Amino acid sequence: MPLVEHLRELRNRLAKSVAVIIVVMITAAFYSEQLMQFLAEPVPKCEDLANSDGGNCAIVSFNTLTSPFTTTIKVSLMAGLVVSSPVWLYQLWAFVAPGLHKQEKKYTYFFVSVAVPLFAGGAYLAYVILPISVKVLLSLTPGGSANILSLDEVLDFTIRMVLIFGLAFELPLLLIMLNMGGIVSGRRMIGWWRGVVMGVFVFGAVATPTTDPVGMIALSGPIILLYFAAVAFSLVNDKRRARKESVGPADDEASELDLTAEAVDPVEPVAAVPEQATRDRVNGYDDVT
């Protein structure tokens, strides 16, 4: 298609995606209270201020006049993006797919089918360990003090933990993508294992906003296991690629071109034009025409 047709198709697919997100967002606004309670569930709540002394529990509140409205909008928008993700991801795929080869489409199906469970697994693990992390943070409160937490901050903390865990679980998939693209080999990944283990634990300590080792180990341990799984997959894929290259490219793939420069033959001398032929020509031609 010409460029204008591509832009028109992109506009239509974006309009469909935004429309679905808005519809889901409006629907989620009616259930915003239940969503807030679900996201704030990891915080042990006190019944009243009299029981909030020390670090056993906390009072969840709204600190500003506009906080209930802004928090409702934020939760509804997040729910709209998450719930409608199959629709706008399909619209994105439908726009890109016509320009992909058969092999590239197969890889895309593989990455999507793996990326979604990995992100969901990381998000679920974050939600499971959140109560432990929150209790550890609240336990640092000295006696005679009360914890009065803003619901907006609690939601930001919960969402940040879920996103960090979910995205961190995508790291092995990124390595597999680099390997399938021929950028990194499985043998090279094996040589990185010491640095990767150290880096993952440092990342787990920095990324988790808690001071307890539970969050760091809960984030770093599964990532290390997934890293070694990615290394094993890359080694197998390297052997498969070597066998495939010995056979030749697929029907819809271009063959590799040999662009090595060749030596230029010496210039052959050209015989001089006879004088008579030069006189008979007019402006380089044999006759007046």
C-alpha positions in Angstrom: 0.0 0.0 0.0 1.1 3.6 -0.4 2.2 5.6 2.6 -1.2 7.4 2.9 -3.0 4.1 3.1 -0.6 2.9 5.8 -1.2 6.1 7.8 -5.0 5.7 7.4 -4.9 2.1 8.6 -2.7 3.1 11.6 -5.2 5.9 12.5 -8.2 3.4 12.3 -6.4 0.8 14.5 -5.4 3.5 17.1 -9.0 4.8 17.2 -10.3 1.2 17.8 -7.7 0.7 20.6 -8.4 4.0 22.3 -12.2 3.4 22.1 -11.9 0.0 23.8 -9.6 1.4 26.5 -12.1 4.2 27.2 -15.1 1.8 27.4 -13.2 -0.5 29.8 -12.0 2.5 31.8 -15.5 3.8 32.3 -16.7 0.3 33.3 -13.9 0.0 35.8 -14.8 3.3 37.4 -18.0 1.7 38.8 -15.8 -0.9 40.5 -13.0 1.4 41.5 -13.7 0.9 45.2 -13.2 -2.8 44.9 -10.1 -2.4 42.9 -8.6 0.0 45.5 -9.3 -2.5 48.2 -7.7 -5.3 46.2 -4.5 -3.2 45.6 -4.3 -2.0 49.2 -5.0 -5.5 50.6 -1.3 -6.2 51.5 -1.3 -3.3 54.1 -2.4 -4.5 57.6 -5.1 -1.9 58.5 -5.8 -0.7 62.0 -9.4 -0.5 63.2 -8.9 3.0 64.7 -6.1 5.4 65.6 -5.8 4.0 69.1 -4.5 0.7 67.7 -2.0 2.3 65.3 0.8 2.8 67.9 4.0 1.2 66.7 4.6 -0.8 63.5 1.8 -3.4 63.7 -0.7 -1.8 61.4 -1.5 1.4 59.5 -4.3 3.8 58.8 -5.0 4.2 55.0 -6.4 7.6 54.2 -6.7 10.3 51.6 -4.5 13.3 52.4 -5.9 15.9 50.0 -9.3 16.9 48.8 -8.7 15.8 45.2 -7.1 12.5 46.1 -10.3 10.4 45.9 -10.9 11.7 42.3 -7.3 11.4 41.1 -6.9 7.9 42.6 -10.1 6.7 41.0 -9.0 8.0 37.6 -5.6 6.3 38.0 -7.0 3.0 39.0 -9.6 3.0 36.3 -7.0 3.9 33.6 -4.7 1.1 34.8 -7.6 -1.3 34.7 -8.6 -0.1 31.2 -5.0 -0.7 29.9 -4.7 -4.1 31.4 -8.1 -5.5 30.7 -8.2 -4.2 27.1 -4.6 -5.3 26.4 -5.7 -8.2 24.2 -7.5 -5.8 21.9 -4.9 -3.1 21.4 -2.1 -5.7 21.2 -4.0 -7.4 18.5 -4.4 -4.1 16.6 -0.7 -3.5 16.9 0.0 -7.0 15.6 -2.5 -6.7 12.7 -0.7 -3.5 11.6 2.8 -5.0 11.7 2.1 -8.6 10.6 1.7 -8.0 6.8 5.3 -6.9 6.6 6.8 -9.9 8.3 8.1 -13.1 6.8 6.7 -16.5 7.7 9.6 -17.2 10.0 9.4 -13.9 11.7 5.7 -14.4 12.4 6.5 -17.8 14.0 9.0 -16.1 16.3 6.5 -13.4 17.2 3.9 -16.0 18.2 6.6 -17.6 20.4 7.6 -14.4 22.1 4.1 -13.3 22.8 3.0 -16.7 24.2 6.0 -16.7 26.5 6.1 -13.0 27.5 2.5 -12.9 28.8 2.9 -15.9 31.3 6.3 -14.6 32.4 4.9 -11.1 33.2 1.9 -12.6 34.9 4.1 -14.9 37.0 6.3 -12.0 38.1 3.3 -9.8 38.9 1.7 -12.6 40.9 4.9 -13.2 42.9 5.1 -9.5 43.7 1.6 -9.5 45.0 2.3 -12.6 47.1 5.4 -11.2 48.9 3.9 -7.6 49.2 2.3 -8.4 52.7 5.7 -9.6 54.0 7.5 -6.5 52.6 4.9 -4.1 54.0 5.1 -5.7 57.5 8.9 -5.4 57.5 8.7 -1.7 56.6 6.0 -1.0 59.2 8.0 -2.8 61.9 10.6 -0.1 61.7 8.1 2.4 63.1 9.1 3.4 66.7 6.8 3.2 69.6 4.5 6.2 70.2 4.2 6.8 66.4 1.3 5.9 64.1 1.4 5.0 60.4 -1.0 7.0 58.4 -0.5 6.1 54.8 -1.9 7.8 51.7 -3.9 5.4 49.6 -2.4 7.0 46.5 1.1 6.1 47.7 0.0 2.6 48.7 -1.3 2.1 45.2 1.8 3.5 43.6 3.9 1.2 45.8 1.9 -1.9 44.8 1.9 -1.1 41.1 5.6 -0.3 41.1 6.4 -3.7 42.7 4.1 -5.5 40.3 5.7 -3.8 37.2 9.3 -4.3 38.5 8.7 -8.0 39.1 6.8 -8.5 35.8 9.4 -6.7 33.7 12.3 -8.3 35.4 10.9 -11.7 34.5 11.2 -10.7 30.8 15.0 -10.5 31.0 15.5 -14.2 30.0 13.2 -13.7 27.0 15.3 -10.7 25.9 18.4 -12.9 25.9 16.6 -15.5 23.9 15.5 -12.8 21.4 19.2 -11.7 21.0 20.3 -15.3 20.5 17.6 -16.0 17.9 18.7 -12.8 16.1 22.3 -14.1 16.0 23.6 -11.4 18.3 24.6 -13.4 21.3 25.5 -17.1 21.4 24.8 -19.6 24.1 28.5 -20.1 24.8 28.9 -16.4 25.5 26.0 -16.4 27.9 27.7 -19.2 29.9 30.8 -17.0 30.2 28.6 -14.2 31.7 27.0 -16.3 34.5 29.1 -14.9 37.4 28.5 -11.3 36.5 24.8 -12.0 35.7 24.2 -13.6 39.1 25.9 -10.7 40.9 24.1 -8.1 38.8 20.7 -9.8 39.4 21.2 -9.8 43.2 22.3 -6.1 43.1 19.3 -5.3 40.9 17.0 -7.2 43.3 18.4 -5.2 46.2 18.0 -1.8 44.5 14.7 -2.4 42.6 12.7 -3.7 45.6 11.8 -0.7 47.8 12.1 -2.8 51.0 15.0 -3.4 53.4 14.3 -7.1 54.0 16.1 -9.9 52.1 12.8 -11.6 51.3 12.0 -9.3 48.4 15.5 -9.4 47.0 15.7 -13.2 47.1 12.1 -13.6 45.8 13.0 -11.4 42.8 16.5 -12.5 42.1 16.1 -16.3 42.6 13.5 -16.9 39.8 15.4 -14.5 37.4 18.6 -16.5 37.9 16.7 -19.8 37.2 15.1 -18.3 34.1 18.6 -17.0 33.0 20.0 -20.5 33.0 16.9 -21.8 31.2 17.6 -19.1 28.5 21.2 -20.3 28.3 20.1 -23.9 27.8 17.6 -22.8 25.1 20.3 -20.7 23.4 22.7 -23.6 23.2 20.1 -25.9 21.6 19.1 -23.1 19.2 22.8 -22.6 18.2 23.0 -26.2 17.2 19.8 -26.0 15.3 21.0 -22.9 13.5 24.2 -24.6 12.5 22.3 -27.5 10.9 19.9 -25.1 9.1 22.8 -23.1 7.6 24.3 -26.2 6.2 21.0 -26.9 4.3 20.4 -23.3 3.0 17.9 -20.5 3.4 14.1 -20.9 3.4 12.0 -20.1 0.3 11.0 -16.7 1.6 14.5 -15.7 2.9 17.2 -14.0 0.8 20.5 -15.8 0.3 23.6 -14.3 1.8 25.6 -12.3 -0.8 29.4 -12.4 -1.1 30.3 -8.7 -1.0 34.1 -9.4 -0.9 35.9 -7.0 -3.3 37.6 -8.7 -6.2 40.8 -7.6 -7.9 40.4 -5.3 -10.9 42.0 -6.5 -14.2 44.7 -4.2 -15.7 43.4 -1.6 -18.2 43.7 -2.6 -21.8 45.2 -0.1 -24.2 42.9 1.4 -26.8 44.1 1.8 -30.4 44.3 5.4 -31.7 41.5 6.5 -34.2 42.8 6.8 -37.7 43.2 10.4 -39.0 41.0 9.8 -42.1 38.1 8.5 -39.9 38.4 11.6 -37.8 38.2 13.9 -40.8 35.0 12.2 -42.2 33.1 12.6 -38.9 31.0 15.7 -38.1 30.5 16.4 -34.4 31.4 12.8 -33.7 29.0 11.3 -36.3 29.7 9.7 -39.7 27.5 12.2 -41.6 25.7 15.4 -41.1 22.7 13.8 -39.6 
